[in-house]
Amino acid sequence: GGFTEANVPLPTEDKKETVVVELLHLGYDISDDDATAEAKKRGYRRATPREVLTLGAKYPDLQRQFPIIAAPTGGRVLCLSRGDARRHLFVIHPKIDWNLLCRFAVVREQLKP
């Protein structure tokens, strides 16, 4: 598994800095907890729902290629996907296994000075 070319600068909450969202493709079925652990092992954190929604707004056709998964928040996970020709937004319980087509939106962890 690896990363796609969709490295997207996005505004953060305070709009004073940007983050780069990358899409981690593991290429096998995986639980949400294991996906978080795998991202962390590679030096990333899972992208927030806001970051993923911004990604979907900026690149609307991206989710037509594969499902894009945000970090779990409040006991649910946001997933951008498609059905027929339409774009969809799903809010799912994180205790499922994601299939090998999914991409996990991640952000490189900042090193503490």
C-alpha positions as YAML, in Angstrom:
chain: A
units: angstrom
residues:
- id: 1
  name: GLY
  ca: [0.00, 0.00, 0.00]
- id: 2
  name: GLY
  ca: [1.02, 3.59, -0.43]
- id: 3
  name: PHE
  ca: [-0.13, 7.11, -0.99]
- id: 4
  name: THR
  ca: [-1.94, 8.66, -3.91]
- id: 5
  name: GLU
  ca: [-0.87, 11.90, -5.54]
- id: 6
  name: ALA
  ca: [-3.78, 13.77, -3.92]
- id: 7
  name: ASN
  ca: [-1.74, 15.89, -1.55]
- id: 8
  name: VAL
  ca: [-4.08, 18.74, -0.78]
- id: 9
  name: PRO
  ca: [-3.26, 21.88, 1.23]
- id: 10
  name: LEU
  ca: [-6.27, 22.76, 3.40]
- id: 11
  name: PRO
  ca: [-6.98, 25.62, 5.82]
- id: 12
  name: THR
  ca: [-6.96, 24.68, 9.49]
- id: 13
  name: GLU
  ca: [-9.53, 25.84, 12.06]
- id: 14
  name: ASP
  ca: [-7.78, 29.19, 12.59]
- id: 15
  name: LYS
  ca: [-7.19, 29.65, 8.82]
- id: 16
  name: LYS
  ca: [-3.61, 30.78, 9.53]
- id: 17
  name: GLU
  ca: [-1.86, 27.64, 8.36]
- id: 18
  name: THR
  ca: [-2.51, 24.83, 5.96]
- id: 19
  name: VAL
  ca: [-2.32, 21.09, 6.31]
- id: 20
  name: VAL
  ca: [-1.60, 18.62, 3.54]
- id: 21
  name: VAL
  ca: [-4.06, 15.76, 3.39]
- id: 22
  name: GLU
  ca: [-2.71, 12.58, 1.84]
- id: 23
  name: LEU
  ca: [-4.59, 9.42, 1.01]
- id: 24
  name: LEU
  ca: [-3.20, 6.23, 2.52]
- id: 25
  name: HIS
  ca: [-4.09, 3.12, 0.52]
- id: 26
  name: LEU
  ca: [-3.26, -0.05, 2.42]
- id: 27
  name: GLY
  ca: [-4.60, -2.44, -0.21]
- id: 28
  name: TYR
  ca: [-6.22, -4.92, 2.18]
- id: 29
  name: ASP
  ca: [-9.27, -5.14, 4.44]
- id: 30
  name: ILE
  ca: [-8.60, -3.54, 7.83]
- id: 31
  name: SER
  ca: [-10.43, -2.45, 10.98]
- id: 32
  name: ASP
  ca: [-10.73, 1.24, 11.76]
- id: 33
  name: ASP
  ca: [-8.54, 0.90, 14.87]
- id: 34
  name: ASP
  ca: [-5.85, -0.92, 12.89]
- id: 35
  name: ALA
  ca: [-5.98, 1.73, 10.15]
- id: 36
  name: THR
  ca: [-5.37, 4.41, 12.80]
- id: 37
  name: ALA
  ca: [-2.46, 2.39, 14.23]
- id: 38
  name: GLU
  ca: [-0.97, 1.86, 10.77]
- id: 39
  name: ALA
  ca: [-1.19, 5.58, 9.96]
- id: 40
  name: LYS
  ca: [0.48, 6.42, 13.29]
- id: 41
  name: LYS
  ca: [3.24, 3.88, 12.65]
- id: 42
  name: ARG
  ca: [3.97, 5.71, 9.38]
- id: 43
  name: GLY
  ca: [4.09, 9.13, 11.09]
- id: 44
  name: TYR
  ca: [0.55, 10.30, 10.27]
- id: 45
  name: ARG
  ca: [-2.66, 11.12, 12.06]
- id: 46
  name: ARG
  ca: [-6.07, 10.45, 10.55]
- id: 47
  name: ALA
  ca: [-7.62, 13.57, 8.99]
- id: 48
  name: THR
  ca: [-10.53, 15.20, 10.80]
- id: 49
  name: PRO
  ca: [-14.04, 15.19, 9.32]
- id: 50
  name: ARG
  ca: [-13.65, 18.91, 8.55]
- id: 51
  name: GLU
  ca: [-10.42, 18.26, 6.65]
- id: 52
  name: VAL
  ca: [-12.06, 15.44, 4.69]
- id: 53
  name: LEU
  ca: [-15.14, 17.53, 3.88]
- id: 54
  name: THR
  ca: [-12.88, 20.32, 2.64]
- id: 55
  name: LEU
  ca: [-11.01, 17.78, 0.50]
- id: 56
  name: GLY
  ca: [-14.32, 16.56, -0.96]
- id: 57
  name: ALA
  ca: [-15.47, 20.11, -1.71]
- id: 58
  name: LYS
  ca: [-12.20, 21.02, -3.40]
- id: 59
  name: TYR
  ca: [-11.84, 17.75, -5.34]
- id: 60
  name: PRO
  ca: [-15.40, 16.43, -5.89]
- id: 61
  name: ASP
  ca: [-14.40, 13.71, -8.36]
- id: 62
  name: LEU
  ca: [-11.86, 12.12, -6.02]
- id: 63
  name: GLN
  ca: [-14.51, 10.20, -4.06]
- id: 64
  name: ARG
  ca: [-15.85, 8.78, -7.33]
- id: 65
  name: GLN
  ca: [-12.58, 6.84, -7.64]
- id: 66
  name: PHE
  ca: [-12.58, 5.28, -4.15]
- id: 67
  name: PRO
  ca: [-14.11, 5.76, -0.67]
- id: 68
  name: ILE
  ca: [-12.26, 8.32, 1.48]
- id: 69
  name: ILE
  ca: [-12.36, 7.77, 5.23]
- id: 70
  name: ALA
  ca: [-11.89, 10.39, 8.00]
- id: 71
  name: ALA
  ca: [-10.80, 9.84, 11.60]
- id: 72
  name: PRO
  ca: [-13.48, 8.59, 13.97]
- id: 73
  name: THR
  ca: [-15.15, 11.41, 15.91]
- id: 74
  name: GLY
  ca: [-17.90, 11.12, 18.49]
- id: 75
  name: GLY
  ca: [-18.31, 7.40, 17.93]
- id: 76
  name: ARG
  ca: [-18.84, 7.73, 14.17]
- id: 77
  name: VAL
  ca: [-16.69, 7.82, 11.02]
- id: 78
  name: LEU
  ca: [-17.29, 10.05, 8.03]
- id: 79
  name: CYS
  ca: [-16.86, 8.41, 4.61]
- id: 80
  name: LEU
  ca: [-16.99, 10.14, 1.23]
- id: 81
  name: SER
  ca: [-18.06, 7.70, -1.47]
- id: 82
  name: ARG
  ca: [-20.18, 7.32, -4.60]
- id: 83
  name: GLY
  ca: [-23.23, 5.48, -5.82]
- id: 84
  name: ASP
  ca: [-24.07, 5.41, -9.50]
- id: 85
  name: ALA
  ca: [-23.01, 8.86, -10.71]
- id: 86
  name: ARG
  ca: [-23.75, 10.59, -7.40]
- id: 87
  name: ARG
  ca: [-21.41, 11.62, -4.61]
- id: 88
  name: HIS
  ca: [-22.36, 10.37, -1.14]
- id: 89
  name: LEU
  ca: [-21.47, 11.22, 2.43]
- id: 90
  name: PHE
  ca: [-21.88, 8.38, 4.92]
- id: 91
  name: VAL
  ca: [-21.61, 8.53, 8.69]
- id: 92
  name: ILE
  ca: [-20.79, 5.02, 9.92]
- id: 93
  name: HIS
  ca: [-20.08, 3.28, 13.22]
- id: 94
  name: PRO
  ca: [-16.30, 2.69, 13.29]
- id: 95
  name: LYS
  ca: [-16.52, -0.94, 14.44]
- id: 96
  name: ILE
  ca: [-16.49, -2.25, 10.88]
- id: 97
  name: ASP
  ca: [-13.75, -3.49, 8.59]
- id: 98
  name: TRP
  ca: [-12.92, -1.20, 5.69]
- id: 99
  name: ASN
  ca: [-12.32, -2.96, 2.38]
- id: 100
  name: LEU
  ca: [-9.18, -2.85, 0.28]
- id: 101
  name: LEU
  ca: [-10.55, -0.11, -2.00]
- id: 102
  name: CYS
  ca: [-10.71, 2.50, 0.79]
- id: 103
  name: ARG
  ca: [-8.28, 5.37, 1.17]
- id: 104
  name: PHE
  ca: [-7.67, 6.82, 4.63]
- id: 105
  name: ALA
  ca: [-7.25, 10.58, 4.70]
- id: 106
  name: VAL
  ca: [-4.14, 11.32, 6.78]
- id: 107
  name: VAL
  ca: [-1.99, 14.29, 7.78]
- id: 108
  name: ARG
  ca: [1.74, 14.10, 8.55]
- id: 109
  name: GLU
  ca: [2.34, 14.46, 12.30]
- id: 110
  name: GLN
  ca: [4.29, 17.57, 13.19]
- id: 111
  name: LEU
  ca: [7.51, 16.91, 15.09]
- id: 112
  name: LYS
  ca: [7.60, 18.61, 18.46]
- id: 113
  name: PRO
  ca: [10.53, 21.07, 18.78]
...
